[in-house]
Amino acid sequence: MNSWYGHQLAEMIVERRRHHAESTRHRSALASSIRHWQTLQRSRLLAPPPVARVLLADRESAERVANGLESGPVRPEAVRAVEQLLSAARPRPDDLRRAAFLVEAC
């Protein structure tokens, strides 16, 4: 791979992330999943994901993230931080606070 191709590949990745950050549907889906796992009224047959514990511990930050995602376009870093938070095997409260900061920084 030459440097020109590497540059083009990086540009494509950045453009794809920007598109996801601007996509209302994607941001709405992330906000919906945050709100879904904030309420743990599930049957005992389904085990909640690890992020549910973090979302329940800091409901205010979780709601700020969800509201920020639904309010309008955010930076790609904010969307990526929320995606990492929701998919982390061992999410930390700091991850939620970081996502809230990035969503509100727009």
LOKOLMI-225100 format. One record per atom (N, C-alpha, C): x negated, y, z negated. Coordinates in steps of 0.2 Angstrom, whole numbers, padded with zeros to 4 digits, always signed. Last residue first. Layout:
N
XYZ
...
***
This chain:
106
+0103+0099-0109
+0104+0101-0102
+0107+0107-0101
+0101+0094-0121
+0096+0099-0119
+0098+0101-0112
+0111+0084-0124
+0112+0091-0126
+0107+0096-0123
+0103+0073-0120
+0110+0074-0117
+0112+0082-0118
+0092+0073-0129
+0091+0074-0121
+0098+0076-0118
+0098+0071-0141
+0094+0077-0140
+0094+0078-0132
+0104+0059-0140
+0108+0065-0141
+0105+0071-0140
+0092+0051-0138
+0097+0051-0133
+0102+0057-0134
+0087+0053-0151
+0083+0055-0145
+0088+0056-0139
+0096+0047-0159
+0095+0054-0160
+0091+0057-0154
+0095+0034-0154
+0101+0037-0154
+0100+0045-0154
+0082+0031-0158
+0084+0031-0151
+0090+0034-0150
+0083+0032-0172
+0079+0037-0168
+0080+0037-0161
+0089+0020-0175
+0093+0026-0176
+0089+0032-0172
+0085+0008-0163
+0083+0011-0169
+0088+0018-0169
+0089-0009-0156
+0089-0001-0156
+0088+0002-0163
+0083-0022-0151
+0083-0019-0158
+0083-0012-0158
+0086-0023-0138
+0087-0029-0142
+0087-0027-0149
+0095-0011-0128
+0089-0013-0132
+0091-0019-0137
+0105-0005-0120
+0102-0012-0119
+0096-0014-0123
+0108+0007-0126
+0113+0002-0125
+0110-0005-0124
+0095+0014-0124
+0098+0013-0131
+0103+0007-0131
+0093+0014-0111
+0089+0010-0115
+0092+0009-0122
+0104+0022-0107
+0104+0015-0104
+0099+0011-0109
+0100+0034-0114
+0106+0031-0116
+0106+0024-0113
+0088+0037-0106
+0088+0036-0114
+0094+0032-0116
+0093+0039-0093
+0089+0033-0095
+0088+0032-0102
+0100+0050-0096
+0104+0044-0094
+0100+0038-0095
+0090+0059-0099
+0095+0058-0104
+0099+0051-0102
+0082+0059-0087
+0079+0056-0093
+0084+0055-0098
+0091+0066-0078
+0090+0058-0077
+0087+0055-0083
+0102+0077-0086
+0095+0076-0083
+0095+0068-0083
+0119+0078-0082
+0114+0078-0086
+0107+0076-0083
+0135+0085-0077
+0128+0081-0075
+0123+0083-0081
+0148+0084-0090
+0145+0086-0084
+0138+0083-0082
+0154+0078-0101
+0156+0085-0099
+0153+0087-0093
+0151+0065-0103
+0157+0066-0099
+0158+0073-0097
+0139+0066-0110
+0139+0062-0104
+0145+0064-0100
+0144+0073-0121
+0139+0076-0117
+0139+0073-0110
+0152+0063-0127
+0155+0069-0125
+0150+0073-0120
+0142+0053-0131
+0148+0052-0126
+0151+0058-0123
+0134+0061-0139
+0131+0058-0133
+0137+0057-0128
+0143+0064-0150
+0140+0069-0146
+0137+0067-0139
+0146+0051-0154
+0151+0055-0151
+0148+0061-0147
+0133+0048-0160
+0136+0044-0154
+0141+0047-0151
+0132+0057-0170
+0127+0057-0164
+0130+0054-0158
+0143+0053-0178
+0143+0059-0175
+0138+0060-0169
+0140+0040-0182
+0146+0041-0177
+0145+0048-0174
+0129+0031-0186
+0128+0038-0185
+0134+0040-0180
+0133+0017-0188
+0129+0021-0194
+0129+0028-0193
+0138+0014-0176
+0143+0014-0182
+0139+0018-0188
+0127+0013-0168
+0132+0018-0167
+0137+0019-0173
+0120+0003-0174
+0117+0010-0174
+0122+0015-0173
+0128-0008-0172
+0126-0006-0179
+0124+0001-0179
+0129-0009-0158
+0135-0007-0162
+0133-0005-0169
+0117-0013-0153
+0118-0006-0153
+0124-0004-0157
+0118-0027-0153
+0114-0024-0158
+0115-0017-0158
+0135-0031-0149
+0128-0031-0147
+0124-0027-0153
+0146-0043-0159
+0144-0036-0156
+0137-0036-0154
+0152-0058-0154
+0147-0055-0158
+0146-0048-0155
+0168-0064-0153
+0163-0060-0150
+0158-0057-0154
+0176-0070-0163
+0173-0075-0158
+0167-0071-0154
+0182-0062-0170
+0176-0064-0173
+0172-0069-0168
+0188-0048-0161
+0189-0054-0164
+0182-0057-0166
+0185-0031-0166
+0184-0036-0161
+0186-0043-0164
+0183-0017-0170
+0189-0021-0171
+0190-0027-0166
+0173-0007-0171
+0171-0014-0171
+0178-0018-0173
+0170+0006-0161
+0175+0003-0165
+0174-0005-0165
+0158+0008-0154
+0159+0012-0160
+0165+0009-0164
+0160+0002-0142
+0156-0002-0147
+0156+0002-0154
+0167+0011-0135
+0170+0004-0136
+0166+0001-0141
+0159+0022-0134
+0165+0023-0138
+0168+0016-0139
+0149+0017-0126
+0147+0020-0132
+0154+0020-0137
+0157+0014-0114
+0154+0009-0118
+0151+0011-0125
+0160+0027-0110
+0165+0022-0112
+0162+0017-0116
+0148+0032-0107
+0152+0035-0113
+0157+0031-0115
+0145+0024-0096
+0141+0024-0102
+0144+0027-0108
+0156+0028-0087
+0155+0021-0090
+0150+0021-0096
+0152+0041-0085
+0159+0040-0088
+0158+0032-0091
+0141+0040-0078
+0141+0043-0084
+0147+0042-0088
+0146+0034-0066
+0141+0030-0071
+0141+0033-0078
+0155+0043-0062
+0157+0037-0063
+0152+0033-0068
+0147+0054-0059
+0152+0055-0064
+0154+0048-0066
+0130+0055-0056
+0136+0051-0054
+0141+0052-0060
+0119+0061-0059
+0124+0066-0057
+0131+0062-0056
+0111+0051-0063
+0112+0056-0068
+0118+0060-0066
+0110+0044-0051
+0114+0041-0056
+0115+0046-0062
+0102+0053-0044
+0109+0052-0041
+0113+0048-0047
+0091+0052-0051
+0094+0059-0051
+0101+0058-0049
+0087+0039-0048
+0088+0041-0055
+0092+0048-0055
+0085+0041-0034
+0090+0036-0036
+0092+0038-0043
+0074+0050-0034
+0080+0052-0031
+0086+0047-0033
+0064+0042-0040
+0066+0048-0043
+0073+0051-0040
+0063+0032-0030
+0065+0031-0036
+0068+0037-0040
+0059+0040-0019
+0065+0036-0018
+0067+0035-0025
+0046+0045-0024
+0051+0049-0022
+0058+0046-0022
+0039+0032-0024
+0041+0036-0030
+0046+0041-0029
+0039+0030-0010
+0042+0025-0015
+0044+0029-0022
+0031+0040-0006
+0038+0040-0004
+0042+0035-0008
+0019+0037-0013
+0022+0043-0014
+0029+0043-0012
+0016+0025-0007
+0017+0025-0014
+0021+0031-0016
+0014+0029+0006
+0019+0025+0005
+0021+0025-0002
+0002+0037+0004
+0008+0040+0007
+0014+0036+0005
-0007+0028+0000
-0005+0033-0005
+0001+0036-0002
-0003+0011+0005
-0007+0017+0005
-0004+0022+0001
-0004-0006+0000
+0000+0000+0000
-0005+0006+0000
***
